[in-house]
């Protein structure tokens, strides 16, 4: 094995130069940056989908309460727990608003929340 290494060195093959190594590192860095930016878009889409799903669940729970309680809306979203919802709707960066007069559930997105909902 050592004899093979010595012969390889004697033939003038000294390995990679510093420039060649730097070029490879730069190419790997560019590819890594492309992957990171493409994955961040998927995360944003997931947050928007979670927001829409939570809004739909809350609205459906309000409608189920309305149908089961002589056509009256609940006083607050919290009163739907645990019969119609497992927990009060809450997402990071999203505020859920409820109107007991109309039974409408709406959302407002803030810092840290999805761009759309």
N, C-alpha and C positions, 0 to 999 in steps of 0.2 A: 504494500500500500504506500509506504513512504517512498519507495523507488518510483512509483508512478507520479507522485507529487513532485519529486525532484526533476523528473523528465519534463513534466508540464511546465515547471518554472524555467528550465533551461531553454525551452523552445521560445521564450520571449513572451509568454502569456502571463501578464502580471495581475489580471483581474480587472475589476471595474475602476474607472477613474472617478474622481469626486464629481465632476460635471455630469457624468452618466447617472450617478446615484441621485444627484439633486434633481435631474429631469424626471426620473421615475417618481420621486417623492412629490414633486409638483403635480404630475399627472394623477397620482393617487389622491392628492388633496382636492383637485378639481372634481374628480368623480365622487368623492365623499360629499362635497358641497352640493352637488346635483341631487344626490340621494336625500340629504337632509331637507332641502327645500321642497322636494316632491312629497315627502312624508308629512310635512307640516300642513300641506293642503288637505290631506286626508283627515288629519286631526280636526281641522276647522269644520269640515263637512260632517264629521261625527258629532260635534258639539251642537251644530244646527239641527241635526236629525233628532238628537236627544231632547232638545228644547221643544221641537214640534210635537214629538211623541208625548212629552209630559203635559203640554197644553191640551192635546186631544184627550188624554186620560182624564184631566181635570174637568174639561167640558162635558165629557161623557158621564162622569160621576154626578155632575150638577143636573144633567138631564134625567138620569136614573132617579135621583132624589126627588126631582120635580114630579116624575110619573108616579112614584110610590107614596107621596105625601100630599094628596089632594091638590095638586097643581100649585104648590107653593115652593119658592126657592129657598135654599138654606140661608141662614143669616150670615154665615161665613164659610169659607173653604174648610177651615179647621173642624167644623161640625160634620164633615163628610167622613172623617177618620173615626173608627176603623171600619165602619159598615160599607162605605163605597170606595175609599182609598186606603192604601196601606199606611201612608204618611202624607203630611202636608207637602204639596209640591215645592221643591226647592232645588235650584241649580246655581252654580257659581256664576256670578255676573248677570243673573236674570232675576227680575222682580215680577212676581205674579200678582195681578190685580183682579179683584172680583167685585161685581156689582150685584148686590142682592135684589135690586129692583128688576133687572132684566135677566139675571142668571148668566151674564157673559163673563168669561174668563179671558183676560188679556195679559200680554207680557211686555216688559220693557227691558231691553238689554243695556247693560252698562259695561264698565271696565272689567275685563277678564271674561266676558260672556261672548257668545257667538255673534257674528256680524248681522245675521238674519235669523229669524225664528218663525 
